[in-house]
Amino acid sequence: MRGQPSILHLDMDAFYASVEQAAKPSLRGKPVIVGGLGPRGVVATASYEARRFGVHSAMPMGQARRLSPHAAFLVPRFAVYREISERVMALLGELSPLVEPLSLDEAFVDLAAGPAPPTSSAAARRAGEGLRARIRAATGLTGSVGLAGSKMLAKIASEQAKPDGLLLIEPGTERELLAPMPVRTLPGVGPATAETLRRAGLATVGDAAEAGEAELLRLLGRAHGHAVHAMALGLDDRAVVPDRDAKSISVEDTFDTDVTDRARIRFEVARLAERCVGRLRSAARSGRTVVLKVRRYDFTTLTRSETLRGPTDDPVVIAEAAGRLLEGVDTTEGVRLLGVGVSGLADFTQEDLFAQATPAEPAAGAPAVPLAEEPVERRWLPGLDVTHARHGPGWIQGSGVGRVTVRFERPGSPPGRARTFRLDDPELTHSDPLPLVTDADAEAGTARGPR
């Protein structure tokens, strides 16, 4: 463990929703929910105002609408988020060549490898506060920073600092800080592991540390038990590894005993698909090819894949594809390992979720029926940028029944007026997004985002 808090973890605050609030002045201070708006859509990010109503990421959009019916529901604008992320990552690169992005809005930085490695906690704190100020100036957004002697503790610190804060964990205080926290605070401790520990009377990190390594090995197995025991003691020597562009995202589980029950196998595949989607969304990616991995009782490994008609991060679509792949695999003699992955990654999500299903073949002799054209309303999705020949730039607030409502405002302006037009108004067109912060603003150290 390091003697200085030289590992920094940055996590931008409610990133997608904060970008939309910065770009749309009328939404500042109001609940904003970003995600898929179709019948099977899910929440990608909710603003802190929406979280007060119980809305959170990965929640079905229908449930989010019931919890916060007056929120602004917007489609993601991934091109905008990626452009802002690149600005933030460039600022991290000025601190150190060792930057490990975890997603568009989250990264580790090894300050010890930078041009000015911190020699004290005060120096590390100055580096963190300086970074937060530069991010606000460059993007208009806020980020939370954790500083510690390990990656695990730096990430825990940034979570404790949210929103818009900084927390530094002094080396030597790790166990005292961790002890009262729930065991799920530790990386790799999910619901199943937490439930196993709870049944053994181990609810907090301190409980796990006091139980000892032998007890955790008995409960969780050798590899997992050893890792959980080390983390409960605050020990983590993982290095910050610079980004390598992933070609796929996957998760897998190895079972202590071979699983033969077909219903259990189906359940595990569905659960793995949900975890895989969680990783996809953390990386702000979608994928086109779903891959199922099955290691059988005799250690032979089978992989099956299905390519969808477009990239997606929809959990239902990915779980259904993985389930179809499973139907073609014989598991009667037992399964040692299951995995679900997604490849063919893209930086956007297929908004038309129904496009994932292949149209049914017409009956023999029946005339071919052309696919219906996409309704005009589908092109005017809430949150997208438009411009009007007379009224200037704005964003789509909603559409339907032959009309589209646009709110005319821009980053840095007062809240704008909403106007309604015909869907075929020739003066209304889609447009590129306006920058949240101009280059002049950034150079002057000013920001136009929410405070």
C-alpha positions as CSV (number, residue, x, y, z in Angstrom):
1,M,0.0,0.0,0.0
2,R,1.2,3.5,-0.8
3,G,2.3,5.9,1.8
4,Q,0.8,8.8,-0.1
5,P,-2.8,9.2,-1.4
6,S,-1.5,9.3,-5.0
7,I,-4.3,7.5,-6.8
8,L,-7.1,9.7,-7.9
9,H,-10.6,8.5,-9.0
10,L,-12.8,10.9,-10.9
11,D,-16.5,10.3,-11.3
12,M,-18.6,13.0,-13.1
13,D,-21.8,13.8,-11.3
14,A,-25.0,12.3,-13.0
15,F,-23.1,12.8,-16.3
16,Y,-25.6,12.4,-19.1
17,A,-28.3,14.3,-17.1
18,S,-25.9,17.0,-16.1
19,V,-24.9,17.5,-19.7
20,E,-28.6,17.9,-20.7
21,Q,-29.2,20.4,-17.8
22,A,-26.1,22.5,-18.9
23,A,-27.3,22.5,-22.5
24,K,-30.9,23.2,-21.7
25,P,-31.3,26.1,-19.2
26,S,-35.0,25.5,-18.5
27,L,-34.1,22.0,-17.1
28,R,-31.6,23.2,-14.5
29,G,-32.7,22.3,-11.0
30,K,-35.4,20.0,-12.3
31,P,-35.7,16.2,-12.6
32,V,-34.1,15.0,-15.8
33,I,-34.1,11.3,-16.9
34,V,-32.0,10.1,-19.9
35,G,-32.6,6.7,-21.5
36,G,-34.5,4.7,-24.0
37,L,-38.1,6.0,-24.4
38,G,-39.6,3.0,-26.1
39,P,-41.9,0.4,-24.3
40,R,-38.8,-1.5,-23.2
41,G,-36.6,1.4,-22.5
42,V,-34.5,1.8,-19.4
43,V,-32.9,4.7,-17.5
44,A,-29.3,5.4,-18.4
45,T,-28.9,8.3,-16.0
46,A,-31.1,10.3,-13.7
47,S,-30.4,13.8,-12.3
48,Y,-30.1,14.2,-8.6
49,E,-33.5,15.9,-8.6
50,A,-35.0,12.8,-10.1
51,R,-33.1,10.5,-7.7
52,R,-35.0,12.0,-4.8
53,F,-38.1,10.3,-6.2
54,G,-36.4,6.9,-6.3
55,V,-35.3,6.9,-10.0
56,H,-32.0,5.2,-10.7
57,S,-30.0,3.9,-13.6
58,A,-31.1,0.5,-15.2
59,M,-34.6,1.1,-13.9
60,P,-37.4,0.4,-16.5
61,M,-38.5,3.7,-18.0
62,G,-42.1,2.9,-17.3
63,Q,-41.4,2.7,-13.6
64,A,-39.4,5.9,-13.8
65,R,-42.4,7.7,-15.3
66,R,-44.6,6.5,-12.5
67,L,-42.1,7.7,-9.8
68,S,-41.4,11.1,-11.4
69,P,-44.1,11.9,-13.9
70,H,-43.2,15.5,-14.2
71,A,-39.5,14.9,-15.1
72,A,-38.0,15.7,-18.5
73,F,-37.5,12.4,-20.4
74,L,-34.8,12.7,-23.0
75,V,-33.0,10.3,-25.5
76,P,-29.2,10.0,-25.0
77,R,-26.9,12.1,-27.2
78,F,-23.8,10.0,-27.1
79,A,-21.8,12.0,-29.6
80,V,-22.1,15.0,-27.2
81,Y,-21.2,12.9,-24.2
82,R,-18.2,11.5,-25.9
83,E,-16.9,14.9,-27.0
84,I,-17.2,16.2,-23.4
85,S,-15.6,13.0,-22.1
86,E,-12.6,13.6,-24.4
87,R,-12.1,17.0,-22.9
88,V,-12.1,15.6,-19.4
89,M,-9.8,12.7,-20.2
90,A,-7.3,15.2,-21.8
91,L,-7.3,17.1,-18.5
92,L,-6.5,13.9,-16.6
93,G,-3.7,13.2,-19.1
94,E,-2.1,16.5,-18.0
95,L,-1.8,15.0,-14.5
96,S,-0.2,11.7,-15.4
97,P,0.4,9.4,-18.4
98,L,-1.3,6.6,-16.4
99,V,-5.0,7.2,-16.9
100,E,-7.4,4.3,-16.8
101,P,-10.9,5.2,-18.1
102,L,-13.7,3.0,-16.8
103,S,-16.4,4.7,-18.8
104,L,-17.1,8.1,-20.4
105,D,-17.5,9.7,-17.0
106,E,-15.1,7.8,-14.7
107,A,-11.4,7.2,-14.6
108,F,-8.4,6.4,-12.3
109,V,-5.2,8.5,-12.4
110,D,-1.8,7.5,-11.0
111,L,-0.5,10.9,-9.8
112,A,2.8,9.3,-8.7
113,A,3.6,8.8,-12.4
114,G,2.9,12.4,-13.3
115,P,5.2,15.4,-13.7
116,A,4.4,16.6,-10.2
117,P,3.9,13.5,-8.0
118,P,2.4,14.5,-4.6
119,T,4.8,14.3,-1.7
120,S,2.1,15.0,0.9
121,S,-1.7,14.7,1.4
122,A,-1.9,18.5,1.1
123,A,-0.2,18.3,-2.4
124,A,-2.6,15.5,-3.5
125,R,-5.6,17.6,-2.3
126,R,-4.4,20.6,-4.3
127,A,-4.1,18.4,-7.4
128,G,-7.6,17.1,-7.0
129,E,-9.1,20.6,-6.3
130,G,-7.2,22.0,-9.3
131,L,-8.6,19.2,-11.5
132,R,-12.2,19.9,-10.4
133,A,-11.8,23.6,-11.2
134,R,-10.4,22.9,-14.7
135,I,-13.2,20.5,-15.5
136,R,-15.8,23.1,-14.5
137,A,-14.0,25.7,-16.7
138,A,-13.7,23.4,-19.7
139,T,-17.1,21.7,-19.6
140,G,-19.4,23.6,-17.2
141,L,-19.9,20.4,-15.3
142,T,-19.0,19.1,-11.9
143,G,-17.1,15.9,-10.9
144,S,-16.4,14.2,-7.6
145,V,-12.8,13.2,-6.7
146,G,-11.5,10.5,-4.4
147,L,-7.8,10.3,-3.4
148,A,-6.2,7.4,-1.6
149,G,-3.3,4.9,-1.6
150,S,-5.2,2.3,-3.7
151,K,-7.8,2.1,-6.5
152,M,-10.4,0.5,-4.3
153,L,-10.3,3.3,-1.7
154,A,-10.1,6.1,-4.2
155,K,-13.3,4.9,-5.8
156,I,-15.0,4.5,-2.4
157,A,-13.8,8.1,-1.6
158,S,-15.3,9.6,-4.7
159,E,-18.6,7.9,-4.1
160,Q,-18.6,9.3,-0.5
161,A,-17.8,12.8,-1.9
162,K,-20.7,13.0,-4.3
163,P,-22.0,15.3,-5.5
164,D,-19.4,17.9,-6.5
165,G,-17.0,17.1,-3.7
166,L,-13.5,15.7,-2.8
167,L,-12.6,13.2,-0.2
168,L,-9.0,12.2,0.7
169,I,-8.4,9.0,2.7
170,E,-5.2,9.3,4.7
171,P,-3.0,6.2,4.5
172,G,-3.3,4.3,7.7
173,T,-7.0,5.1,8.3
174,E,-8.4,2.6,5.8
175,R,-9.7,0.0,8.2
176,E,-11.4,2.5,10.5
177,L,-13.1,4.1,7.5
178,L,-14.3,0.8,5.9
179,A,-15.4,-1.0,9.1
180,P,-19.0,0.4,9.4
181,M,-19.7,0.2,5.6
182,P,-21.9,-2.6,4.2
183,V,-20.0,-5.5,2.6
184,R,-21.4,-4.6,-0.8
185,T,-19.1,-1.5,-0.7
186,L,-16.3,-3.8,-1.6
187,P,-15.6,-4.4,-5.3
188,G,-16.8,-7.8,-6.5
189,V,-19.3,-8.3,-3.7
190,G,-22.7,-8.5,-5.4
191,P,-26.1,-9.5,-4.1
192,A,-25.4,-13.2,-4.0
193,T,-22.1,-12.8,-2.1
194,A,-23.6,-10.3,0.3
195,E,-26.5,-12.6,1.1
196,T,-24.0,-15.5,1.8
197,L,-22.1,-13.3,4.2
198,R,-25.3,-11.9,5.8
199,R,-26.5,-15.4,6.6
200,A,-23.2,-16.0,8.3
201,G,-23.7,-12.8,10.4
202,L,-21.3,-10.7,8.4
203,A,-23.1,-7.5,7.4
204,T,-20.3,-4.9,7.4
205,V,-16.8,-4.7,6.1
206,G,-15.6,-4.7,9.7
207,D,-17.5,-8.0,10.3
208,A,-15.8,-9.5,7.3
209,A,-12.3,-8.4,8.4
210,E,-12.8,-9.8,11.9
211,A,-14.2,-13.1,10.7
212,G,-10.7,-13.9,9.3
213,E,-9.5,-15.3,6.1
214,A,-10.2,-19.0,6.9
215,E,-13.9,-18.2,7.5
216,L,-14.2,-16.3,4.3
217,L,-12.5,-19.1,2.3
218,R,-15.0,-21.5,3.8
219,L,-18.0,-19.3,2.8
220,L,-16.9,-18.0,-0.6
221,G,-14.2,-20.3,-1.9
222,R,-10.5,-19.9,-2.2
223,A,-10.1,-17.1,-4.8
224,H,-13.1,-15.0,-3.9
225,G,-12.7,-15.5,-0.2
226,H,-9.0,-14.4,-0.3
227,A,-9.9,-11.3,-2.4
228,V,-12.8,-10.2,-0.1
229,H,-10.6,-10.7,3.0
230,A,-7.8,-8.5,1.5
231,M,-10.2,-5.8,0.5
232,A,-11.9,-5.9,3.9
233,L,-8.5,-5.0,5.4
234,G,-8.2,-2.2,2.9
235,L,-5.5,-4.0,0.9
236,D,-5.4,-3.4,-2.8
237,D,-2.3,-3.3,-4.9
238,R,-3.8,-3.1,-8.4
239,A,-2.0,-0.8,-10.7
240,V,-3.6,2.0,-12.8
241,V,-3.6,0.6,-16.3
242,P,-3.9,2.9,-19.3
243,D,-6.9,2.3,-21.6
244,R,-6.9,-0.4,-24.1
245,D,-9.9,-0.2,-26.5
246,A,-12.1,-3.2,-25.7
247,K,-13.4,-5.2,-28.6
248,S,-16.1,-6.9,-26.4
249,I,-17.6,-6.8,-23.0
250,S,-18.5,-10.0,-21.1
251,V,-19.2,-11.6,-17.8
252,E,-19.0,-15.2,-16.6
253,D,-19.4,-17.3,-13.5
254,T,-17.8,-20.6,-12.5
255,F,-20.0,-22.9,-10.3
256,D,-18.6,-24.9,-7.3
257,T,-20.5,-27.9,-8.5
258,D,-21.8,-28.8,-12.0
259,V,-25.3,-27.4,-12.7
260,T,-27.7,-29.8,-14.4
261,D,-31.1,-28.2,-13.7
262,R,-32.2,-26.5,-16.9
263,A,-34.3,-23.9,-15.1
264,R,-31.4,-22.9,-13.0
265,I,-29.2,-22.6,-16.1
266,R,-31.7,-20.4,-17.8
267,F,-31.9,-18.2,-14.7
268,E,-28.1,-17.9,-14.6
269,V,-27.9,-16.9,-18.2
270,A,-30.6,-14.2,-17.7
271,R,-28.7,-12.9,-14.7
272,L,-25.4,-12.8,-16.6
273,A,-27.1,-10.9,-19.4
274,E,-28.2,-8.3,-16.9
275,R,-24.7,-7.9,-15.5
276,C,-23.2,-7.7,-19.0
277,V,-25.7,-4.8,-19.8
278,G,-24.5,-3.1,-16.7
279,R,-21.0,-3.1,-17.9
280,L,-22.0,-2.0,-21.4
281,R,-23.8,1.0,-19.9
282,S,-20.9,1.9,-17.6
283,A,-18.8,2.1,-20.7
284,A,-21.5,4.0,-22.6
285,R,-21.3,1.3,-25.3
286,S,-23.8,-0.9,-27.2
287,G,-23.2,-4.1,-29.1
288,R,-24.5,-6.0,-32.1
289,T,-23.4,-9.6,-31.4
290,V,-24.5,-11.5,-28.3
291,V,-22.2,-14.4,-27.3
292,L,-23.0,-17.3,-25.0
293,K,-20.1,-19.4,-23.5
294,V,-20.8,-22.8,-21.9
295,R,-18.1,-24.9,-20.3
296,R,-19.5,-28.4,-19.8
297,Y,-18.8,-31.1,-17.1
298,D,-15.9,-32.5,-19.2
299,F,-14.2,-29.0,-19.5
300,T,-15.1,-28.8,-23.2
301,T,-16.1,-25.2,-24.0
302,L,-18.8,-24.2,-26.5
303,T,-19.5,-20.7,-27.8
304,R,-22.6,-19.6,-29.7
305,S,-23.3,-16.2,-31.1
306,E,-26.2,-14.3,-32.6
307,T,-25.9,-11.0,-34.5
308,L,-28.8,-8.5,-34.1
309,R,-29.9,-6.1,-36.8
310,G,-28.5,-3.1,-34.9
311,P,-26.4,-2.3,-31.8
312,T,-28.3,-2.3,-28.5
313,D,-27.8,-2.1,-24.7
314,D,-31.4,-3.3,-24.0
315,P,-31.4,-6.0,-21.3
316,V,-34.5,-7.7,-22.6
317,V,-33.1,-7.9,-26.1
318,I,-29.7,-9.3,-25.0
319,A,-31.3,-11.7,-22.5
320,E,-33.7,-13.0,-25.1
321,A,-30.8,-13.6,-27.6
322,A,-28.7,-15.4,-24.9
323,G,-31.7,-17.5,-24.1
324,R,-32.2,-18.5,-27.8
325,L,-28.5,-19.5,-28.0
326,L,-28.9,-21.6,-24.9
327,E,-31.7,-23.6,-26.4
328,G,-29.2,-25.0,-28.9
329,V,-26.8,-26.3,-26.3
330,D,-27.1,-29.7,-24.5
331,T,-26.5,-29.2,-20.8
332,T,-28.0,-32.4,-19.5
333,E,-24.7,-33.8,-18.1
334,G,-23.8,-30.6,-16.3
335,V,-22.3,-27.1,-16.7
336,R,-19.2,-25.8,-14.9
337,L,-19.2,-22.3,-16.3
338,L,-21.5,-19.9,-18.1
339,G,-20.7,-16.6,-19.7
340,V,-22.6,-13.9,-21.7
341,G,-20.8,-11.3,-23.8
342,V,-21.5,-8.6,-26.4
343,S,-19.2,-7.8,-29.3
344,G,-19.4,-5.5,-32.3
345,L,-19.3,-2.5,-29.9
346,A,-20.6,0.9,-30.9
347,D,-20.9,4.3,-29.2
348,F,-24.6,4.6,-29.5
349,T,-27.8,2.6,-28.7
350,Q,-30.3,1.5,-31.3
351,E,-33.3,3.6,-30.2
352,D,-35.8,1.6,-32.2
353,L,-35.9,-1.4,-30.0
354,F,-38.4,-3.3,-32.1
355,A,-35.8,-3.2,-35.0
356,Q,-33.9,-6.0,-33.1
357,A,-36.5,-8.6,-34.1
358,T,-36.3,-10.1,-37.6
359,P,-39.6,-9.6,-39.4
360,A,-41.6,-12.8,-39.9
361,E,-41.4,-14.5,-43.3
362,P,-44.6,-14.2,-45.3
363,A,-46.6,-17.4,-45.7
364,A,-46.0,-19.4,-48.9
365,G,-47.8,-17.8,-51.9
366,A,-48.7,-14.7,-49.9
367,P,-47.8,-11.3,-51.5
368,A,-44.9,-9.5,-50.0
369,V,-46.0,-6.6,-47.8
370,P,-43.6,-3.7,-47.7
371,L,-42.5,-2.5,-44.3
372,A,-44.4,0.6,-43.2
373,E,-42.3,3.8,-43.3
374,E,-41.1,5.1,-40.0
375,P,-43.7,7.5,-38.5
376,V,-42.5,11.1,-38.8
377,E,-42.8,11.5,-35.0
378,R,-40.0,9.0,-34.6
379,R,-37.6,11.5,-36.0
380,W,-38.5,14.2,-33.5
381,L,-37.3,12.6,-30.3
382,P,-37.2,14.6,-27.1
383,G,-33.9,16.1,-26.3
384,L,-32.5,16.3,-29.9
385,D,-31.1,19.5,-31.3
386,V,-33.0,21.5,-33.9
387,T,-32.9,25.0,-35.5
388,H,-35.6,27.1,-36.9
389,A,-35.0,29.6,-39.7
390,R,-36.7,32.4,-37.8
391,H,-36.4,31.4,-34.1
392,G,-32.8,30.0,-34.1
393,P,-31.5,27.0,-32.1
394,G,-33.5,24.9,-29.7
395,W,-34.3,21.4,-28.6
396,I,-37.3,19.1,-29.0
397,Q,-39.5,19.0,-26.0
398,G,-42.0,16.5,-27.4
399,S,-44.0,15.5,-30.5
400,G,-47.2,13.8,-31.5
401,V,-50.5,14.2,-33.4
402,G,-48.7,15.9,-36.2
403,R,-47.0,18.5,-34.1
404,V,-43.6,19.1,-32.5
405,T,-42.8,21.4,-29.6
406,V,-39.5,23.1,-29.5
407,R,-37.9,25.1,-26.6
408,F,-35.7,27.8,-28.0
409,E,-32.7,28.3,-25.7
410,R,-29.0,27.6,-25.7
411,P,-26.2,26.9,-23.2
412,G,-25.7,30.1,-21.1
413,S,-29.0,31.7,-22.1
414,P,-32.0,32.3,-19.8
415,P,-34.7,29.7,-20.0
416,G,-36.3,29.9,-23.4
417,R,-39.8,30.0,-24.8
418,A,-41.5,26.8,-26.2
419,R,-43.2,26.9,-29.6
420,T,-45.2,24.3,-31.4
421,F,-44.9,23.6,-35.2
422,R,-46.3,21.2,-37.8
423,L,-44.1,18.1,-38.2
424,D,-43.4,19.1,-41.8
425,D,-42.6,22.7,-41.1
426,P,-39.9,23.4,-43.8
427,E,-38.2,26.0,-41.5
428,L,-37.5,23.4,-38.8
429,T,-34.5,21.1,-39.2
430,H,-32.2,18.9,-37.1
431,S,-28.9,20.6,-36.2
432,D,-25.6,19.9,-34.5
433,P,-25.4,20.6,-30.7
434,L,-24.0,23.8,-29.5
435,P,-20.9,23.7,-27.2
436,L,-21.6,23.9,-23.4
437,V,-18.6,26.1,-23.0
438,T,-17.0,28.2,-25.7
439,D,-13.2,28.2,-26.1
440,A,-13.2,31.8,-24.9
441,D,-15.1,30.8,-21.7
442,A,-12.7,28.0,-21.1
443,E,-9.6,30.2,-21.5
444,A,-11.1,32.8,-19.1
445,G,-11.8,30.0,-16.6
446,T,-15.6,30.6,-16.6
447,A,-18.3,28.0,-17.0
448,R,-21.9,28.2,-18.0
449,G,-23.2,24.9,-16.6
450,P,-25.4,24.4,-13.5
451,R,-23.8,25.5,-10.2
